[in-house]
Amino acid sequence: MRVFTQDEQRLLTRIRDGQSPNLYSMIDPWIAGVSFQIDTTIDSVDFIFETQGFNFDRLQKIQTIVIQSVNLLKLFEDKGYIFTFINANQLPPTPFTFGQAAINVPTIPYHFPDPRISKMFCEYSIREIFVTPELDKFINDGFITREEGRANRQWFTTRNALRVAIGALLLNVFFNIYNICTKGQGKEITIKSKAKNQIESQKNKIISDTTIVSDTVVKTTTIVINSKIDTIKR
């Protein structure tokens, strides 16, 4: 369903609260100094304005509230939020007039030009409005239908699930990169450690060989000296 203006929301609230059992009471707060002459036989609607206070903006405002009110009644009746009925025992004679324009003051008539809106206005002007609990729920939910509420909840659930999935994906990528970097550093440390161990091993080997050579030289010298001493004694 569409978005409703502040005036439309106020009209619907008046219907829900029982302040608008008919079209006249529904638009009552907006029609000060204005009356409507209705002829249901030809679907004709005339606005009657008090001369004092009449201007183009006032005319536009009254036309707007008339259009909004009859379209709301039509829309919500089709959706099953309200029902309307005609009390045949209380039908007014046609044409008839209702509204708030004073009788004994100068007035300015204006014939409403739209035949479709005029027909709807004439039809609802003689009908009573019955409200269903669905309208009350609609207003309490912030002027949102059950279907829109379910769709919004579904959207929120899907959006949250998508956020969780994206977050999990980013964490997975981060940990994979971290593990790759950690393994690379570990390999580098292992290579350096092996190289260091090899160098230390080579050093130890060189030192060991040097020790062996030194021992051999010392032992050989000792043998030569001993041999010379034996020869002299002889």
Wavefront OBJ file of the C-alpha trace (Angstrom):
o trace
v 0.000 0.000 0.000
v 1.143 3.555 -0.598
v 2.511 6.161 1.818
v -0.147 8.358 3.426
v 0.009 12.100 4.058
v -0.539 13.619 7.501
v -4.102 14.627 6.573
v -4.860 11.110 5.302
v -3.491 9.569 8.488
v -5.657 11.945 10.494
v -8.718 11.008 8.430
v -8.086 7.303 9.017
v -7.548 7.856 12.734
v -10.866 9.702 12.956
v -12.598 6.744 11.298
v -10.881 4.271 13.643
v -11.759 6.292 16.757
v -15.450 6.398 15.848
v -15.389 10.135 15.196
v -16.401 9.579 11.575
v -19.449 7.343 11.173
v -20.077 9.093 7.843
v -18.394 11.288 5.256
v -19.592 14.545 6.783
v -18.100 13.860 10.218
v -14.969 12.505 8.579
v -14.065 15.842 6.929
v -15.636 18.035 9.610
v -12.361 19.606 10.941
v -11.433 20.945 7.490
v -14.704 22.481 6.260
v -15.247 25.515 8.470
v -17.278 28.058 6.456
v -18.000 25.553 3.667
v -21.086 23.487 2.779
v -21.772 20.912 0.073
v -24.872 20.613 -2.056
v -25.374 17.026 -3.209
v -27.656 15.747 -5.964
v -27.422 11.964 -6.032
v -29.707 11.642 -9.063
v -27.133 13.263 -11.361
v -24.019 12.761 -9.186
v -23.476 16.497 -8.858
v -21.451 18.203 -6.105
v -21.316 21.966 -5.461
v -19.129 23.630 -2.876
v -20.683 26.630 -1.125
v -18.114 28.998 0.413
v -18.803 31.890 2.726
v -17.648 34.984 0.867
v -15.559 36.124 3.801
v -12.389 34.049 3.895
v -12.760 32.589 0.403
v -9.622 32.444 -1.721
v -7.921 30.114 -4.204
v -5.819 28.381 -1.528
v -8.959 27.640 0.475
v -10.610 26.155 -2.603
v -7.564 23.962 -3.282
v -7.542 22.766 0.311
v -11.223 21.762 0.226
v -10.810 20.001 -3.121
v -7.805 18.101 -1.772
v -9.583 16.925 1.370
v -12.624 15.820 -0.671
v -10.454 13.835 -3.083
v -8.425 12.267 -0.252
v -11.460 11.308 1.812
v -13.441 9.531 -0.934
v -10.357 7.745 -2.284
v -9.443 6.541 1.217
v -12.948 5.217 1.765
v -12.848 3.431 -1.593
v -9.371 1.988 -1.027
v -9.995 0.721 2.505
v -13.411 -0.646 1.640
v -11.887 -2.626 -1.246
v -9.162 -3.934 1.105
v -11.705 -4.989 3.724
v -10.552 -2.563 6.427
v -13.962 -0.855 6.540
v -17.497 -1.581 5.382
v -20.100 0.953 4.298
v -23.852 0.554 4.175
v -26.914 2.610 3.276
v -29.676 3.021 5.824
v -32.650 3.171 3.458
v -34.934 4.449 6.228
v -32.835 7.590 6.721
v -32.029 8.693 3.176
v -32.210 12.493 2.820
v -34.291 14.057 0.048
v -32.238 14.999 -2.985
v -30.706 17.474 -3.481
v -29.547 18.014 0.082
v -26.949 20.187 1.767
v -24.537 19.546 4.628
v -21.588 21.485 5.999
v -20.684 24.510 8.107
v -21.413 27.534 5.913
v -23.719 30.034 7.580
v -27.150 30.358 5.980
v -27.797 34.098 6.068
v -24.421 35.317 4.772
v -23.139 35.951 1.237
v -21.766 32.781 -0.346
v -19.821 31.747 -3.451
v -20.806 28.472 -5.183
v -18.283 26.265 -6.955
v -19.210 23.231 -9.054
v -16.780 20.365 -8.595
v -15.642 19.403 -12.105
v -14.462 15.779 -11.750
v -17.355 13.378 -12.489
v -15.636 10.313 -10.996
v -14.892 12.019 -7.665
v -18.351 13.627 -7.696
v -19.998 10.210 -8.097
v -17.953 8.729 -5.245
v -18.662 11.746 -3.047
v -22.395 11.461 -3.686
v -22.318 7.735 -2.974
v -20.400 7.972 0.307
v -22.379 11.012 1.491
v -25.397 8.769 2.126
v -23.480 5.785 3.534
v -22.545 4.888 7.101
v -19.035 3.631 7.920
v -18.394 0.427 9.872
v -14.817 -0.179 11.084
v -13.128 -3.605 11.278
v -10.311 -4.542 13.731
v -7.934 -4.714 10.761
v -7.993 -0.912 10.449
v -7.045 -0.556 14.100
v -4.095 -2.915 13.629
v -3.067 -1.085 10.458
v -2.932 2.261 12.282
v -1.230 0.824 15.399
v 1.467 -0.727 13.176
v 2.351 2.709 11.817
v 0.027 2.640 8.784
v 1.666 -0.521 7.480
v -0.275 -3.553 6.243
v 0.354 -7.101 7.469
v 1.970 -7.969 4.122
v 4.277 -4.949 4.315
v 5.157 -5.826 7.903
v 6.077 -9.387 6.904
v 8.061 -8.106 3.928
v 9.933 -5.645 6.161
v 10.735 -8.360 8.717
v 11.924 -10.641 5.931
v 14.101 -7.882 4.552
v 15.638 -7.180 7.972
v 16.313 -10.901 8.494
v 17.889 -11.238 5.047
v 19.974 -8.108 5.543
v 21.260 -9.302 8.930
v 22.072 -12.749 7.512
v 23.940 -11.097 4.646
v 25.914 -8.965 7.077
v 26.860 -12.047 9.112
v 27.914 -13.915 5.953
v 30.049 -10.985 4.757
v 31.623 -10.661 8.224
v 32.429 -14.391 8.306
v 33.931 -14.200 4.815
v 36.140 -11.245 5.760
v 37.304 -13.014 8.942
v 38.100 -16.143 6.952
v 40.145 -14.153 4.434
v 41.960 -12.353 7.263
v 42.871 -15.608 9.056
v 44.022 -17.228 5.812
v 46.321 -14.293 5.078
v 47.554 -14.349 8.683
v 48.300 -18.094 8.524
v 50.169 -17.694 5.216
v 52.293 -14.879 6.641
v 52.965 -16.859 9.855
v 54.028 -19.979 7.948
v 56.346 -17.923 5.722
v 58.021 -16.383 8.749
v 58.376 -19.839 10.351
v 60.047 -21.248 7.244
v 62.442 -18.305 7.119
v 63.370 -18.810 10.782
v 63.903 -22.563 10.188
v 66.167 -21.902 7.187
v 68.181 -19.364 9.150
v 68.450 -21.801 12.089
v 69.621 -24.625 9.825
v 72.201 -22.373 8.182
v 73.420 -21.249 11.571
v 73.701 -24.839 12.785
v 75.614 -25.801 9.646
v 78.037 -22.920 10.163
v 78.515 -23.859 13.825
v 79.098 -27.486 12.799
v 81.708 -26.475 10.247
v 83.476 -24.324 12.816
v 83.526 -27.151 15.338
v 84.864 -29.521 12.676
v 87.673 -27.108 11.750
v 88.602 -26.657 15.404
v 88.638 -30.444 15.922
v 90.862 -31.030 12.883
v 93.262 -28.332 14.040
v 93.497 -29.982 17.448
v 94.265 -33.367 15.886
v 96.974 -31.869 13.632
v 98.553 -30.074 16.585
v 98.603 -33.246 18.640
v 100.272 -35.135 15.782
v 103.006 -32.474 15.376
v 103.704 -32.455 19.080
v 103.904 -36.252 19.231
v 106.218 -36.445 16.181
v 108.613 -33.877 17.652
v 108.753 -35.781 20.878
v 109.653 -38.989 19.071
v 112.471 -37.296 17.119
v 113.961 -35.797 20.273
v 113.847 -39.115 22.061
v 115.612 -40.812 19.167
v 118.440 -38.272 19.261
v 118.899 -38.729 23.007
v 119.192 -42.496 22.566
v 121.856 -42.125 19.846
v 124.002 -39.864 21.991
v 123.886 -42.279 24.882
v 125.117 -45.017 22.713
l 1 2 3 4 5 6 7 8 9 10 11 12 13 14 15 16 17 18 19 20 21 22 23 24 25 26 27 28 29 30 31 32 33 34 35 36 37 38 39 40 41 42 43 44 45 46 47 48 49 50 51 52 53 54 55 56 57 58 59 60 61 62 63 64 65 66 67 68 69 70 71 72 73 74 75 76 77 78 79 80 81 82 83 84 85 86 87 88 89 90 91 92 93 94 95 96 97 98 99 100 101 102 103 104 105 106 107 108 109 110 111 112 113 114 115 116 117 118 119 120 121 122 123 124 125 126 127 128 129 130 131 132 133 134 135 136 137 138 139 140 141 142 143 144 145 146 147 148 149 150 151 152 153 154 155 156 157 158 159 160 161 162 163 164 165 166 167 168 169 170 171 172 173 174 175 176 177 178 179 180 181 182 183 184 185 186 187 188 189 190 191 192 193 194 195 196 197 198 199 200 201 202 203 204 205 206 207 208 209 210 211 212 213 214 215 216 217 218 219 220 221 222 223 224 225 226 227 228 229 230 231 232 233 234
